[in-house]
Amino acid sequence: MADFLGSQCDYCRLSITLGQRWAREKIYDPSFNSRDSSYRCYHAEPFEGQDRSCWERHEMQREMFRTAGQAA
């Protein structure tokens, strides 16, 4: 049985267990017009057989949306 960190990866939705490397992204919600923040957590290491971690995939996806928005 794995010990859970108490967090879930915001990319793959799997639990992040103790001992796994993870990345945290700080998010400010502009809809509330405040300085309150929340965090999103991602696996920082790729799973066996994968070439990229959840964090790297999230960053690539975000960059694609950013560049697609500039092209429009």
C-alpha positions in Angstrom: 0.0 0.0 0.0 1.4 3.4 -1.0 1.5 6.4 1.2 -0.4 9.3 -0.4 0.8 12.9 -0.4 -2.8 14.0 -0.2 -2.7 15.5 -3.6 -3.8 14.5 -7.1 -2.1 15.3 -10.3 -4.1 17.9 -12.2 -3.0 16.5 -15.6 -3.5 12.7 -15.2 -5.7 12.8 -12.1 -3.7 10.0 -10.4 -2.7 10.4 -6.8 0.8 11.7 -6.0 2.4 9.3 -3.5 5.1 10.0 -1.0 8.5 9.7 -2.6 7.4 10.8 -6.0 8.8 14.1 -7.4 6.1 16.6 -8.2 5.8 20.2 -9.4 3.4 22.8 -8.0 1.9 25.7 -10.0 0.5 28.7 -8.1 -2.8 30.0 -9.6 -4.4 33.3 -9.0 -8.1 33.5 -9.8 -8.8 36.8 -11.6 -12.6 36.3 -11.4 -12.4 37.1 -7.7 -10.2 40.1 -8.2 -8.2 39.2 -5.1 -4.8 38.0 -4.2 -6.1 34.6 -3.0 -4.2 31.8 -4.7 -4.5 28.1 -5.1 -2.2 25.4 -6.3 -2.1 22.7 -9.0 0.2 19.7 -8.6 1.7 17.6 -11.3 4.0 14.5 -11.5 7.5 15.8 -12.2 8.9 12.5 -13.4 7.6 10.5 -16.4 5.9 7.2 -15.8 7.7 4.1 -17.0 7.4 3.9 -20.8 6.6 7.6 -21.2 9.0 10.3 -22.6 7.5 13.3 -20.7 6.2 13.9 -17.2 2.7 15.3 -16.5 4.3 18.7 -15.7 6.1 18.7 -19.1 3.0 17.8 -20.9 1.0 20.5 -19.1 3.7 23.1 -20.0 3.7 22.0 -23.7 -0.1 22.2 -23.8 -0.1 25.6 -22.2 2.5 26.8 -24.7 0.4 25.5 -27.7 -2.6 27.4 -26.4 -0.6 30.5 -25.9 1.0 30.4 -29.4 -2.4 29.5 -31.0 -4.0 32.5 -29.4 -1.3 34.8 -30.8 -1.8 33.5 -34.3 -5.5 34.2 -34.3 
